[in-house]
């Protein structure tokens, strides 16, 4: 499990903050790829989902977060509202 440090947009345009607590899918113009946290190579986004009751694998906080899956990659990423970053889950 690795985290991507926030550098302006810690969710790479896939999610946005609303009302300071909720992570939601960004409206329009969401990117089709995000960089791999290990290699920097672009990973194609397969799906983006928002969950009202997600648990962050890094901080274990329950909250409204988002999940991202990728084409030809066995990882998921969780957009954590507490950590305020994408947390990568290997082999999920």
GROMACS elastic network, one bead per residue, 0.5 to 0.9 nm:
[ bonds ]
;  ai    aj funct       b0    kb
    1    57     6  0.79452   500
    1    58     6  0.77202   500
    1    87     6  0.68802   500
    1    88     6  0.52433   500
    1    90     6  0.59096   500
    2    37     6  0.74796   500
    2    38     6  0.85875   500
    2    58     6  0.85641   500
    2    86     6  0.86788   500
    2    87     6  0.59811   500
    2    88     6  0.52074   500
    2    89     6  0.72428   500
    2    90     6  0.84482   500
    3    37     6  0.75444   500
    3    58     6  0.83617   500
    3    85     6  0.70509   500
    3    86     6  0.60755   500
    3    88     6  0.60428   500
    4     7     6  0.87209   500
    4    10     6  0.71218   500
    4    11     6  0.88891   500
    4    37     6  0.61529   500
    4    85     6  0.64899   500
    4    86     6  0.59574   500
    4    87     6  0.67685   500
    4    88     6  0.79807   500
    5    10     6  0.68022   500
    5    85     6  0.69613   500
    5    86     6  0.83289   500
    6     9     6  0.62764   500
    6    11     6  0.80565   500
    6    84     6  0.78533   500
    6    85     6  0.63050   500
    6    86     6  0.86707   500
    7    10     6  0.60220   500
    8    11     6  0.89616   500
    8    12     6  0.87664   500
    9    12     6  0.53490   500
    9    13     6  0.66171   500
    9    16     6  0.88221   500
    9    85     6  0.85860   500
   10    13     6  0.80461   500
   10    79     6  0.87178   500
   10    84     6  0.69784   500
   10    86     6  0.65904   500
   11    14     6  0.57089   500
   11    15     6  0.57748   500
   11    16     6  0.74203   500
   11    79     6  0.67191   500
   11    84     6  0.81197   500
   11    85     6  0.60593   500
   11    86     6  0.59591   500
   12    15     6  0.75181   500
   12    30     6  0.83622   500
   12    31     6  0.75028   500
   12    33     6  0.89228   500
   12    34     6  0.66419   500
   12    35     6  0.87881   500
   12    86     6  0.87340   500
   13    16     6  0.70222   500
   13    25     6  0.82936   500
   13    26     6  0.62825   500
   13    29     6  0.80633   500
   13    30     6  0.56255   500
   13    31     6  0.64778   500
   14    24     6  0.81824   500
   14    25     6  0.56573   500
   14    26     6  0.54373   500
   14    27     6  0.86450   500
   14    29     6  0.88920   500
   14    30     6  0.54520   500
   14    31     6  0.67538   500
   14    32     6  0.89970   500
   14    48     6  0.74821   500
   14    68     6  0.84967   500
   15    23     6  0.59513   500
   15    27     6  0.83413   500
   15    30     6  0.83116   500
   15    48     6  0.88409   500
   15    50     6  0.88646   500
   15    66     6  0.75734   500
   15    79     6  0.76723   500
   16    22     6  0.80989   500
   16    23     6  0.56199   500
   16    24     6  0.54903   500
   16    25     6  0.62922   500
   16    26     6  0.53565   500
   16    27     6  0.85221   500
   17    20     6  0.59225   500
   17    21     6  0.67914   500
   17    22     6  0.58241   500
   17    23     6  0.51384   500
   17    24     6  0.66823   500
   17    26     6  0.87512   500
   17    81     6  0.83955   500
   18    21     6  0.64676   500
   18    22     6  0.54434   500
   18    23     6  0.66838   500
   18    24     6  0.73736   500
   19    22     6  0.64236   500
   20    23     6  0.85515   500
   20    81     6  0.88323   500
   21    63     6  0.86836   500
   21    64     6  0.78977   500
   21    81     6  0.64430   500
   21    82     6  0.83421   500
   22    52     6  0.87563   500
   22    63     6  0.82432   500
   22    64     6  0.58637   500
   22    65     6  0.71769   500
   22    81     6  0.67254   500
   23    26     6  0.89075   500
   23    50     6  0.75210   500
   23    64     6  0.63585   500
   23    65     6  0.54670   500
   23    66     6  0.66757   500
   23    79     6  0.73210   500
   23    80     6  0.77004   500
   23    81     6  0.61467   500
   24    27     6  0.87152   500
   24    49     6  0.84954   500
   24    50     6  0.62049   500
   24    51     6  0.89217   500
   24    64     6  0.83922   500
   24    65     6  0.74650   500
   24    66     6  0.70400   500
   25    30     6  0.82189   500
   25    48     6  0.73540   500
   25    49     6  0.74329   500
   25    50     6  0.69469   500
   25    66     6  0.77907   500
   26    29     6  0.77248   500
   26    30     6  0.62837   500
   27    30     6  0.70918   500
   29    32     6  0.89347   500
   30    33     6  0.89803   500
   31    34     6  0.71734   500
   31    44     6  0.89958   500
   31    45     6  0.80327   500
   32    43     6  0.83089   500
   32    44     6  0.58159   500
   32    45     6  0.54542   500
   32    46     6  0.82925   500
   33    42     6  0.56148   500
   33    43     6  0.51194   500
   33    45     6  0.54097   500
   33    70     6  0.86649   500
   34    37     6  0.89745   500
   34    40     6  0.85594   500
   34    41     6  0.81667   500
   34    42     6  0.53929   500
   34    43     6  0.53873   500
   34    44     6  0.68251   500
   34    45     6  0.72122   500
   35    38     6  0.85535   500
   35    39     6  0.77453   500
   35    41     6  0.53265   500
   35    43     6  0.59098   500
   35    44     6  0.89236   500
   36    39     6  0.54967   500
   36    41     6  0.53869   500
   36    42     6  0.60850   500
   36    43     6  0.62039   500
   37    40     6  0.58343   500
   37    41     6  0.83841   500
   37    88     6  0.82188   500
   38    41     6  0.83486   500
   39    42     6  0.87710   500
   40    43     6  0.87860   500
   43    70     6  0.64764   500
   43    71     6  0.72246   500
   43    72     6  0.84539   500
   43    73     6  0.78387   500
   44    69     6  0.87361   500
   44    70     6  0.55967   500
   44    71     6  0.55022   500
   44    72     6  0.81734   500
   44    73     6  0.87921   500
   45    48     6  0.75697   500
   45    68     6  0.70307   500
   45    69     6  0.61251   500
   45    71     6  0.61405   500
   46    68     6  0.74446   500
   46    69     6  0.53801   500
   46    71     6  0.51926   500
   46    72     6  0.89246   500
   47    67     6  0.79838   500
   47    68     6  0.57075   500
   47    69     6  0.52804   500
   47    70     6  0.69097   500
   47    71     6  0.87031   500
   48    66     6  0.70691   500
   48    67     6  0.57772   500
   48    69     6  0.67054   500
   49    65     6  0.85982   500
   49    66     6  0.54944   500
   49    67     6  0.52180   500
   49    68     6  0.65869   500
   49    69     6  0.88727   500
   50    54     6  0.85332   500
   50    64     6  0.72000   500
   50    65     6  0.58596   500
   50    67     6  0.63406   500
   50    68     6  0.89875   500
   50    79     6  0.89447   500
   51    54     6  0.56106   500
   51    63     6  0.81585   500
   51    64     6  0.55363   500
   51    65     6  0.55076   500
   51    66     6  0.57599   500
   51    67     6  0.75867   500
   52    62     6  0.89056   500
   52    63     6  0.63127   500
   52    65     6  0.66001   500
   52    66     6  0.85407   500
   53    62     6  0.61656   500
   53    63     6  0.52206   500
   53    64     6  0.54042   500
   53    65     6  0.73161   500
   54    61     6  0.81757   500
   54    62     6  0.56713   500
   54    63     6  0.54298   500
   54    64     6  0.57954   500
   54    65     6  0.55865   500
   54    66     6  0.74596   500
   54    67     6  0.86336   500
   54    78     6  0.84975   500
   54    80     6  0.84267   500
   55    58     6  0.88076   500
   55    59     6  0.82714   500
   55    60     6  0.55797   500
   55    61     6  0.55468   500
   55    63     6  0.64373   500
   55    64     6  0.83757   500
   55    65     6  0.78123   500
   55    78     6  0.86717   500
   55    80     6  0.81709   500
   56    59     6  0.56737   500
   56    61     6  0.56345   500
   56    62     6  0.67785   500
   56    63     6  0.80830   500
   56    65     6  0.79904   500
   56    78     6  0.67362   500
   56    79     6  0.79921   500
   56    80     6  0.59230   500
   56    81     6  0.86307   500
   56    82     6  0.82891   500
   56    83     6  0.83781   500
   56    87     6  0.76551   500
   57    60     6  0.54296   500
   57    61     6  0.82194   500
   57    78     6  0.79295   500
   57    80     6  0.88957   500
   57    87     6  0.73181   500
   57    88     6  0.85660   500
   57    89     6  0.75705   500
   58    61     6  0.83560   500
   58    80     6  0.87187   500
   58    83     6  0.80561   500
   58    87     6  0.68652   500
   59    80     6  0.86722   500
   59    82     6  0.77110   500
   59    83     6  0.71507   500
   61    80     6  0.84719   500
   61    81     6  0.88403   500
   61    82     6  0.70386   500
   62    65     6  0.85959   500
   62    82     6  0.88759   500
   63    80     6  0.79429   500
   63    81     6  0.70308   500
   63    82     6  0.80236   500
   64    80     6  0.78884   500
   64    81     6  0.69273   500
   65    78     6  0.68675   500
   65    79     6  0.54126   500
   65    80     6  0.53371   500
   65    81     6  0.59954   500
   66    77     6  0.81320   500
   66    78     6  0.55500   500
   66    80     6  0.70793   500
   66    81     6  0.87500   500
   66    86     6  0.89402   500
   67    76     6  0.67795   500
   67    77     6  0.57241   500
   67    79     6  0.62904   500
   68    75     6  0.87768   500
   68    76     6  0.56153   500
   68    77     6  0.50893   500
   68    78     6  0.64547   500
   68    79     6  0.79503   500
   69    73     6  0.79165   500
   69    74     6  0.80807   500
   69    75     6  0.67629   500
   69    77     6  0.66844   500
   70    73     6  0.54778   500
   70    74     6  0.73760   500
   70    75     6  0.70599   500
   70    76     6  0.70215   500
   70    77     6  0.88310   500
   71    74     6  0.82910   500
   73    76     6  0.82926   500
   73    91     6  0.84716   500
   74    89     6  0.87985   500
   74    90     6  0.67645   500
   74    92     6  0.62944   500
   75    88     6  0.68089   500
   75    89     6  0.54770   500
   75    91     6  0.50764   500
   75    92     6  0.55093   500
   76    87     6  0.84187   500
   76    88     6  0.59289   500
   76    89     6  0.51845   500
   76    90     6  0.68428   500
   76    91     6  0.76806   500
   76    92     6  0.60968   500
   77    86     6  0.58873   500
   77    87     6  0.53552   500
   77    89     6  0.57856   500
   77    90     6  0.86535   500
   78    85     6  0.81312   500
   78    86     6  0.53958   500
   78    87     6  0.50998   500
   78    88     6  0.64066   500
   78    89     6  0.75740   500
   79    83     6  0.83115   500
   79    84     6  0.70870   500
   79    85     6  0.57584   500
   79    87     6  0.63879   500
   79    88     6  0.89065   500
   80    83     6  0.53712   500
   80    84     6  0.53897   500
   80    85     6  0.57741   500
   80    86     6  0.63056   500
   80    87     6  0.70607   500
   81    85     6  0.74357   500
   82    85     6  0.82444   500
   83    86     6  0.81374   500
   83    87     6  0.84479   500
   89    92     6  0.60333   500
